[in-house]
Amino acid sequence: MITIFNPTNEVFKMVYAGIDVVLGPGDKKPVEDACANHLLNSHGPRGLCQLIYGDDEEVVGNKGQLRNYEFKKTQIARYNIMNEQRKMQGMGYIPPTDYLRQYAVELGIQLLEPYTLKNEETGAIAQIRRENEELKGQMAELMKTMSNLIAQKGEPEETENPKRGRGRPKE
């Protein structure tokens, strides 16, 4: 018997010889050697570990969590690369799975999706909008100041001069 251990934050739903083996976060389960070997080969890269008598569970768990982190990061990178290649070839976009979306949120890595702006572009747009609002406020103040100055100075007289046209001041 070998004890398998899931140190990750994922639920592993595995199958061996037609039998479901479900291991939640932090769970340990003793299984037959052949079953353990199969499950460790298939889910080892995702972080599944084996515990042998005398192992430091924390050390083994940390190694499993690191493998799980690398697995998630690799999955996101592969997805992004695949969709970029499809885009260059004029092929359709493949939407991410729910798991992939969760991985991206958990790791803070952006999934490349069609018609979405990159973070830098979104930030630049927000800054331009703020600057635009400031300029609108400054323009309103200038117009108000100009109106006050014109009101204080008085309107120029309008006369009719056949040579110069209507509305021009006297010379």
C-alpha positions in Angstrom: 0.0 0.0 0.0 1.1 3.5 -0.9 -0.4 6.6 0.7 -1.1 9.4 -1.9 -1.4 13.0 -0.7 -3.0 16.0 -2.3 -1.2 19.2 -0.9 -2.8 21.5 -3.5 -6.0 23.6 -3.4 -7.6 21.5 -6.1 -9.9 18.4 -6.0 -8.4 15.6 -8.0 -11.0 13.4 -9.6 -9.0 10.4 -10.9 -9.9 6.9 -12.3 -8.0 3.7 -12.0 -9.4 0.4 -13.4 -12.8 1.9 -13.7 -12.9 3.0 -10.0 -13.2 6.7 -9.2 -10.6 8.1 -6.7 -11.4 11.5 -5.4 -8.8 13.4 -3.4 -9.7 16.8 -2.0 -7.2 19.5 -0.8 -5.1 18.1 2.0 -6.5 14.6 1.7 -4.5 11.4 2.1 -5.5 8.0 1.0 -3.8 4.6 1.1 -4.2 2.7 -2.2 -2.7 -0.4 -3.9 0.8 0.0 -5.4 -0.4 -0.3 -9.0 -3.2 2.2 -8.5 -0.8 4.6 -6.7 1.8 4.4 -9.5 -0.8 5.1 -12.1 -2.4 8.0 -10.3 1.1 9.5 -9.4 2.1 9.3 -13.1 -1.0 10.9 -14.3 -1.4 13.6 -11.6 2.1 14.0 -10.3 2.7 17.0 -12.5 -0.4 18.6 -11.0 1.0 18.2 -7.5 -0.2 14.7 -6.3 2.4 13.2 -4.0 3.2 10.0 -2.2 3.9 9.8 1.5 6.4 7.2 2.7 6.8 6.4 6.4 9.1 9.0 7.9 8.6 11.7 5.2 8.2 15.3 6.4 4.7 16.0 5.2 5.3 19.8 5.0 8.4 19.3 2.7 6.6 16.9 0.5 3.5 19.2 0.4 5.6 22.2 -0.6 7.2 20.3 -3.5 3.7 19.2 -4.6 2.4 22.8 -4.4 5.3 24.1 -6.4 4.6 21.4 -9.1 0.9 22.5 -9.0 1.9 26.1 -9.5 4.1 25.3 -12.4 1.4 23.1 -14.0 -1.1 25.9 -13.8 1.3 28.5 -15.2 2.2 26.2 -18.1 -1.5 25.5 -18.9 -2.2 29.2 -19.2 1.0 29.8 -21.3 0.0 27.0 -23.6 -3.5 28.3 -24.0 -2.3 31.8 -24.8 0.3 30.6 -27.3 -2.2 28.3 -29.0 -4.8 31.0 -29.5 -2.1 33.5 -30.7 -1.0 30.9 -33.3 -4.6 30.3 -34.3 -5.1 34.1 -34.7 -2.1 34.4 -36.9 -3.4 31.5 -39.1 -6.8 33.1 -39.4 -8.4 30.4 -37.4 -11.2 30.8 -34.8 -10.7 31.6 -31.1 -11.0 28.7 -28.6 -12.5 29.9 -25.3 -10.8 28.9 -22.0 -12.2 26.2 -19.8 -13.6 27.1 -16.3 -10.5 25.5 -14.8 -8.2 27.6 -16.9 -10.1 30.8 -15.9 -9.8 29.9 -12.3 -6.0 29.3 -12.7 -5.6 32.6 -14.4 -7.4 34.5 -11.6 -5.6 32.5 -8.9 -2.1 33.3 -10.4 -3.0 36.8 -11.7 -2.0 35.9 -15.2 -4.0 37.4 -18.0 -5.7 35.1 -20.6 -5.4 36.4 -24.1 -9.0 36.8 -25.3 -10.4 38.4 -28.5 -11.6 42.0 -28.3 -10.2 42.7 -24.9 -7.8 45.5 -24.2 -4.5 44.8 -22.5 -4.0 46.2 -18.9 -1.7 49.0 -20.2 -4.2 50.1 -22.7 -7.1 50.1 -20.2 -4.9 52.2 -17.8 -4.0 54.6 -20.5 -7.6 55.1 -21.5 -8.6 55.8 -17.8 -5.8 58.3 -17.5 -6.8 60.1 -20.7 -10.4 60.3 -19.5 -9.3 61.9 -16.2 -7.2 64.4 -18.0 -10.1 65.1 -20.4 -12.4 65.8 -17.4 -9.8 68.1 -15.9 -9.4 70.0 -19.2 -13.2 70.4 -19.4 -13.2 71.9 -15.9 -10.4 74.3 -16.8 -12.2 75.3 -20.1 -15.4 76.0 -18.2 -13.5 78.3 -15.8 -11.8 80.1 -18.6 -15.2 80.7 -20.3 -16.6 82.0 -17.0 -13.6 84.3 -16.5 -14.0 85.6 -20.1 -17.7 86.3 -19.6 -16.9 88.2 -16.4 -14.2 90.3 -18.2 -16.5 91.1 -21.1 -19.3 92.1 -18.7 -17.0 94.4 -16.7 -15.5 96.0 -19.8 -18.8 96.5 -21.5 -19.9 95.5 -25.0 -18.3 97.5 -27.9 -20.8 99.8 -29.7 -22.3 98.6 -32.9 -22.7 101.0 -35.8 -23.6 100.7 -39.4 -20.8 101.6 -41.7 -21.5 100.8 -45.4 -17.9 100.1 -46.1 -17.2 97.9 -43.1 -20.5 96.2 -42.5 -22.7 95.8 -39.5 -21.4 95.2 -36.0 -18.0 96.7 -36.2 -16.9 99.4 -33.7 -16.4 103.0 -34.7 -13.0 104.1 -35.8 
